[in-house]
């Protein structure tokens, strides 16, 4: 229902959009992806008419309403319910039940309805803004990072709500699993262009990677041919009998459009520095009890937890229940009312707190702020770490006060990298990061040779990383050992209307297909035999994942080694071509006789290696597809 064409937008020397566009059709739910600073939020502002374009056409139907989530807090009504009702369409002004349903889904309680909005935290005030825009029922809904202040339960509710959305939706989020659960299409901003594909982000990124791989291979081949033509022209330009042939080559070269090498896009690429730990137990809590008032009701009561080597512990649950407070108790920023936190005397902790971004010194440069984490670190070491988090060269000299939220998050990560640690405490580290940076962070956590305590609502990270949980739920805190899928199977998040566990839907998988009227019906309660079947399927899946790693790892190693060998030969061929040019210019007959032989030999070797690379790549892709098909079959059986 919206069409943008020939769009160009620049800020100074930075080009966000270069003669590009897209069309959005009825009932499409589109995920907008792209690196931070590449124009996602700017595109929203252009659609809303808040930002001017340099050129281009934007076509929006008459009487087409657009609702968007504002991060700006501005309330005018005395109660939460009345404020949220401000979002209702004119013909639904008295349907407060619609608003209550949305507010309850986003984590508000019955007693919250009559409270002033000003009494709530900033996160809940943003939720109230979200409730207003969801209640407004616009034709197009624009959501920019709607999950930043939502807990897992609210995120799962929002997924179901958006899957039932009757209009169009455009979504920006760093939470890839959330996006893939909601969208029908992916719209990417990449190299100043826009491209929309049907399907999830996996399909989009795979297509972009494939296209750029083909482009680069074609470019290298074209560049090789161009250099051969240039060499021919250089060698035989002075020979009269070949003048016609030389002129023909000159004309061919002039007509041939040169393919430019793709500019390298920087990615977050780092590893946390770990140290070997001398004991089995790093940290223990004993009967840990805390409240900010010093008396009941307690946020934590008699919590016992042991953190050992290589633990991956996730702290999960609803917002406002004490997850961040628990981390602050562990680093002794807060003192318990009862109980204790006992650290091993040699334990080194790296702590990433939600509020720590606000504690960065705005007057310092990035380099100075990162270096403040360790006064003994040399400048080169600091610069290397700045480069690892995408602040290379003069970028490291930017002041903190001009950085975006995502850039400040990367500065805080850089400070954690400067000194070795045994234990990482990470409180919502993916906030302000883009999808690519979130994946880099997840990989860095996965290979960290120490222990990790992680607060996150990102279920993709929970599935990938955690083997133990501290669960804040229903006014109690408890520990759970096992995978996140085990937790969903045995306990789960779904609640009925009375706030009690609805075991019938505790492991319900989110359906990505468009909503139908009968989707609200809950499936039947599983029988005991079905539970055994699921346990068997989980075991089969674990074995299959192990087998996949065993088979694919040597293939991936072979591909990497072949690519490295090819790069070396291509460098040698480039030097050979340059030597040929030099020999032709200096009239070195001996070199002009020997170098073509070497060139032919190098080209034969390259041809052989390219053949092996193609074979190895195809085998890797075939095996990967086979395993994915088997895993998908198991997942289907598990639904």
N, C-alpha and C positions, 0 to 999 in steps of 0.2 A: 504493500500500500504506500510505500515511500520509494522514490527513485532519485538517486544522486548521480550526476554524470559530469565528467570533465572538471572534477573538483581539484583545485590547487590552493594550498594554504602554506604560508611560510611565516616564520618568526625570525627576523633578522637574517642570518646566514643559514638557519636551519629550515629545511623543507620537510614538512610533515606529510603533505599529500601532493602528488605530482600528476595532474591530469588523470584522475582516477574516479571510481564510483562503484555503486552497487544498486541492486533493486531488492526490495523486501516485499514479499507477497502475503496474502491473507493467511492467517493462522500460523505463520512461521514464528518460531522461537529461536532467536539468533544469538549465539555466543560470540562476543567481540574479543579477539585476542591480539596480542602484540606486546612488544617490550615496553617497560615504563618509559614515558617521554616520547613515544612514537605516535601519539595522537588519539588515543581511545577516548579520553574525557573531552578532548577538543571536538571530536566528532559528535558527541552527545550535545555539546553546547551549540554546534552548528545546526543540528536538527531542531533544537529548541529555539533557535533564533537569537541566542545569547552571544554568538560569535560570528563575525563577518568572514566571508571567504575572499580570497584574491580573485578567483574566477570559478565558474561552474554553475550548474543548474540543480536546484532542489525542488522536487515536485511532491507536494503533500495534498491529499484530497481535501475538498472543502468540508468543514464541520468535523474534521478528524481530530480527536482529542489525544493529547500526549501527556502522560503522567510520569514524573521522574522523582527519584529519591534524593532529597536535599540533605546534605550533611550540615547545612546551616541551621542552627537552633533558633526558632522564633515562634513562641506560643502566645495565644491571646485568650484562651478559655480557662476557667478556674479548675476544671477537673480533667483527668486523662480521657474519660469517656466523651465528654463534650468536645475536647480538642480533636479527638480522632473522628468524631462525627462531622467535623468541618470538611472532611474529605468526601463525604457521601454526595452522589449526584443529586441534582435538584429534585428529581422525582422519587428519591429515596430518603429524604431528610428525616423522616420519622422511623426509619428502619435501623434503630440502634443495635438490634440483635446481630446485624451483619458486621458491625464494627466490633462488637464484643467477641464474636467468633474469631476474628483476625487477631485481636489483642490477646486472647487466651492462647492462640497458637504461637504467638511471639513471646510468650513467657510471662505476661501480666496475670495477676490473680484477681479474684472477685473483689477483694478488699482494696486493690489498686485503682478501681474504676473511679472512685470519688476523691482520690488524692490529687493535689496540684502537680502538674508536670514538673515544676521547678524542684520538687523534692527528690526526683530520681537522678541517678547517675547519668553521665553523658552518653553511655552506651544505651541505656533504656530510653533516653530522649530521642536518640537516632531511631530506635525501634518504633517509637511513637510516630515519628515522621514516616517510617516505612508502612505502618498501619494506615495512616491517612492516604498514602498514595495507592495502596492495595484496595482500600475501600472505595476509592474514587472511580473504579471501573473504567479507565480510559481505553481508547482504541489501541494505543501503543503504550507499553510500559517500558521505561528506561531505568534500569537498576545498575548503579555503580557501586560495587563491593558491598552488596546487601548483607553478607554473612560476617562482616568484620566484628560485629558486636552480638552475634547470635551464638547460642550453645548448640550442642548436637541435636537435642530434642527439637529446638526451634528450627534448625536447618532442615531436619527431616520433615517437619510440618510444612515449611516453605516449599520444599521440593514437590510435595503432593499438591499444594495450592497452585503452584505455577504449572504443573502438568495438567491441571484442570482449567487453566486460563483460556478463555474463549477468543481473546484478541491476539495482537502481536506483542512480542517481547524482544527486547535487546538487552543483553546482560554482560557486564564487566565483572569479573571475579578472579582472584588468584587461586581459588579452590577448584581445581580441575575436576574432581569427582562430582562436586555440586553442579558445575556447568554441564558436564556430560549427562547427568541424570535429568536435566531439564530441557536441553536444546534440541531442535530439529536440524539446524544448520550452524556452521561455523564461519564467521567472517573475520578474516585476518588482515591486519595492517602490517605490511612487510615491504621494506625497501621503497617506501613512499607510495605503494600501490595497495589497493584493496582487492581481496579475492574471497568469494563466498562459495562454500562447498556444502552439499548435503551431508549430514553425519556429524560425528563427534570430533573432538579436538585431535584424537589419535589419527583419524583419517586425514585431517587437514595437515598436521605436521609431517606425516608420512609423505603426503603429496608434494609439499614444499621441498622436503629433503630430496625426493626423487627428481623433481624438476631442476633443482639447482645442481644436482649431480650430473644430470644429462647436459645442462648448459655448460658446466665446467669442462666436461669431456669434449663437447663440441668446440668450445673455445680453444682448448689446448690443441685439438686437431687442426682447427682453422689457423691458429697462430703458427703451427708447424708448417703448414702449406704456404702461408704468407712468407715466412722466413726463407723457405726454399725458393720461392719466386723472386724474392729480393736478392738472394744470393746469385741466382741465374742472371738477373739483370745486371748486377754488379760485375760478374765475371765476364759477360759477353757483350757488354754495352759498346765496347770499342771495336768489335769485330764486324766489319761491313757486311759480310755474307750472312750474318745472323740478325741484321738490323730489323728486318720485318718481324721476326719471331720475338725479338726483344720488345719492340713496340707493342706487339699483341699482348705480351705479358704485362707491360706497363699499364695498358688500358684495363686489363682484367683486374689488376691490383687496385686501380683507382675506383672501379665499380664495387669492389668487395668491401662491404661494411665491416669495420673492425669490431669484434666483440670484446667489450671491456671486462677485465677481471672483476668478479664480484667483490665488493668491499667487505672486509671481515667484520662481522657483528660480534661485539664483545659479549662474553658470557661469564657469569659468576663461576669461578673455578678455583676451589680451595679445599684444603683438608685441615681439620682441627688437629693441633699438635698434641699428641698423647704421650704420657710417660708410663713406664712399667710401675705397677702398684705392688707394694711388698706384702700385702695381706689379702685375705679372702673377703673381709668385710670392710667397706669404706665408711659407712655411716649407719647409725641405728636411731630410731625413735622409740621411746618407751613411754606408753600411756600418755602420749602427747595430747594436751588439752589446751584450747585457746578460745578466747572471745575478746573483742575490743573493749567490752565493758568490765572484764575481769570476773564476770559471774555468768550464770546461765541466762539465756540459752547459748550453748557453745557452738562455734563454727566447727571445731574439731574436738572430739572427746575420746580419750584413751586409744589413740591411734598408734599401732605398733607396725613399724616397717624396717626391713633390713635391706640395704643396698649393697650388693656384692659386685665383684668384678664382672664386666661385660653385661650388666643388666641393662635392659631397655624398658624403662618404666614410663607409662603414659598416665598423666593425671587428667581425668575426664569427668564431665558432669555439667550441670546447669551453671549459668553465670551467677555470681553473687554468693556462691556457696562456700568459698574459701580456698579455691585452687591456688591463686596467686599468693594468698596469705600463707599457705603451706610452704611454698618455696622461700618466702621471706623468713619463716621460722627456721628453715634448714640452713640458711646463710646467716642466721642470728641477727637479722635486722629487727626482728621482733622477739620478745621473750614469752615463753608459754606460761599459762596460768598454773598448770600442773604438768608433770612429766618432764622428759628431757630429750635433747638432741645430742647424741654422742658421735663426734667425728674422730676418725683415725688421726693421730697427730701429724702424719705425713701427707694427709689428703690435700690436694690442690683442686679448687673448684673454679670453673668458669661459669659466670652467671649472666644470663641475658634476661632482663626483666622488662615488663611492658612499659614501666615508667622511666626506664633508664635512658630511652631515647631523648626524653625531655631534660635529662641531666647533662647532655653534651654541652660543652662550653661554646656558645655561639660566636665568640670572638676569635676562636682558634681556627687555623686551617685544618683540613682533613689530616694532613701529615702530623701536625702538632697534636691533635686530639688522639690519634692512634698511638703516637709515641708516648703519650702521657700514661698509657697502661703499663709501660715498662721503661723506666728512665735509663736503664743500662743498654737498651737496644740501640744498635748502630743505625745510621740513617738509611743505608742500603737495605737493611732488613725491613725497616719500616716501609720504605718505598716498594719493596717486593710484595709486602702484604697489601698495601694500597692497590697495587696492580692486580692482585688476585681477586679483589672485590670490585674491579672495574673502575678504579681511580688511578689510571696509569699516567705517567708524565706530569704535565702541568695541571691535570685534573686534581692531583693531590694537594694543590695549593689553593683550591677553592675554600672559601669560608663556610663554616658550619651553618651560619645564619641564612645562606642562600640555597641550601639544599632542600629537596623535597623529602616527604616522609620516607619514601623508599630508599633514597640515598642516605638518609640518616640511619636507617636500619642497617645498611651495609657498613657504615662507619662503626656501628656498635659491634657487628660481627667481626670486623677487622681487629678491634681491640681484644676480642676473645682469642683471636688467632696468634697474638703476639707472644703469649707465654704458654708453656705446656700445662696440661691439666689432666687429672684422673677422672673427673666427673663434670659433665656438662649439665647445667640447669637452664632450661630454655622455656621461657614463658611466651607463648604465641609468637614464635619467631618468624612466621610466614606473613604476618600483617605487613602491609606496605610493599611486599615483594611481588614481582610478576611471576607468571607460571614457570618460566624457564629458571628463574632464580630459586623458586620453591623446590624445583626438582634437583637443582645443584645442591641446595641445602640438605635435602633428603639423602642424596648420595653421600655427602660429607658426614652426616650422622651415621649412616649405615656402615661406613668403613672406619669410623673412629674406634680406636683400640682402647676404649675405656668404657665407662658407664654413662648413661644418659637418663635424665629425668625431664620429661617433656610435657608441657601443657599445650594442648592443641584440640581444635574441633574439626580438623581436617581428617576425614575418615580414610582417605588414601594413605596418609602417613601412619595412621593407627594400624591399618592392615599390613603395611610394609615393614614397620619397625618394632612395634611393641610386643613384649613377651610377658609383661606384668602390668597391672593397673592399680591405681588408687582412684576409687570411684566415689564421687560426691553426688549423692542422689537421695531424694526423699528424706531430707533432714538427717542423713547418716553418712558416715564415711567408712568404706571398707576396702580391703585389698582383694585382688583377683589375679590368679596366675594362669596363664594360657594365652592363646592368640586372640586377636580382636574378634575374629569370626566365632571362636569358642564362646566369648563373652556374649555376642549377639544371640547365639543359639541357646545359651543356658539362662541368660538374664534379660538382655535386650533393653531397648529404650521406649518402646511404644506403650502408651498409657490409655486407659479407657476414660470415659467422661468423668469418672469419679477420682481420677488420678491414680488408679490401681493398675498393676501390670495386666495387660491383655495378652496372655500367652499365645493366643491364636494368631497374633500378628507380630510377635516379637522378632521373628527372623524374616519378615516380609521384604522382598527385594523390590526396589523402586522400579516401576515400569516406565520406560522411556516413550512408549507409544502414546498418541493423543488420548486424552481423557474420554471415557464413555460414562454414561449415566449409572451403569451398574458397577463401577469400579470401587464404590464405597463399601460394597459388601465384603465382610471379612471372610477369609477361607476357614474351613473347618479346623477344629483343634486336632493337631497331629496325634496319631496313635503311637504307642511305645515302639512298635516295630519300625515306624518311620524314623524315629530317633536313632535306632541302631543302623538303619540304612544310611542316614546322614553321617554317622561316625565313620562308617566304612568308606563313604565317598570322600570324606576329609582325608582319610589315610591314603586312599588312592591318589588324591590330588597332590598330597605331599610327596609321594613317591614319584609321581609324574613330573613335578617341578624339579626334583633332584635329578631325574634322568635328563630333563631338558638342559639343565646346567652342564651335566657331564658331556652331553653330545655337542652342544653349541659352543662351549668354551674353546676347544681346540680349533673349531672352524673360524671363530672370531679372531683367534690368535694368528691363524694362517692368513686371513684377509689383511690384518694389520701389518704383518711382516711383508706380504707381497706389495702392499701400498707403499711401505717404506723403501723397498728395493726399487720400485718404479720411480719414486721421487728421486732417488740417487742416480738412476740411469738417465732420467730426464734432465737433471742438472748437468751430467756429463755431456749429453747431447747438445745442450745449450752452449756449453763451453766449446764443444767441437765446432758448432755453427759459427761462433764468434771467431774462433781460430781460422776457419775457412775464409771469413770476410777479411780478416787481417792479412792472410796469405795472398788473397786476391789483390788487395790494395798495395802490398809490398812486392808482389811478383815472385813470391817464394814458391818456385816450381816444385821442389821436393815436398813441401808441406801440402801443396794443392794435389799432389799425387797420393800421399799417404792418408790425409785426413778424410777423404771420401770413403776409403776402405774402413776406417774406424767408425765413421758415421753409419755405414751399412751394417756393420757388426752390432753397433748399439741399437739401431732400429730393429734388427732381428731379435735381439735380446728383449727389447721392449714389447715387441709383438708376441713373443712367447709368454712373457709375464702377464700381459694383458689377457691372454687366453686363459692362463691359470687363474687370474683374479676373477674373470667372468664365471669360470666353472665353480670356484670356491664360493663366490657370492650367491650364485644360483642355488648351490647345495645348502648354504646357510639359510637362505630365504625359504627353500622348500621344507627344510627340517623345522624351521620356526613356525611355518604355516601348519605343519602336521601337528606340532605340540599345541599350538593355539586352538586348533580344531578339537583335539582331544580334551583340553582343559575346558573349552566352551561346552562340549558335550556333557562333561561332569557337572558344570555349573547349571546347565539346563535341567539335568536330572535332579539337582538339589533344590530347584525352585519349588 
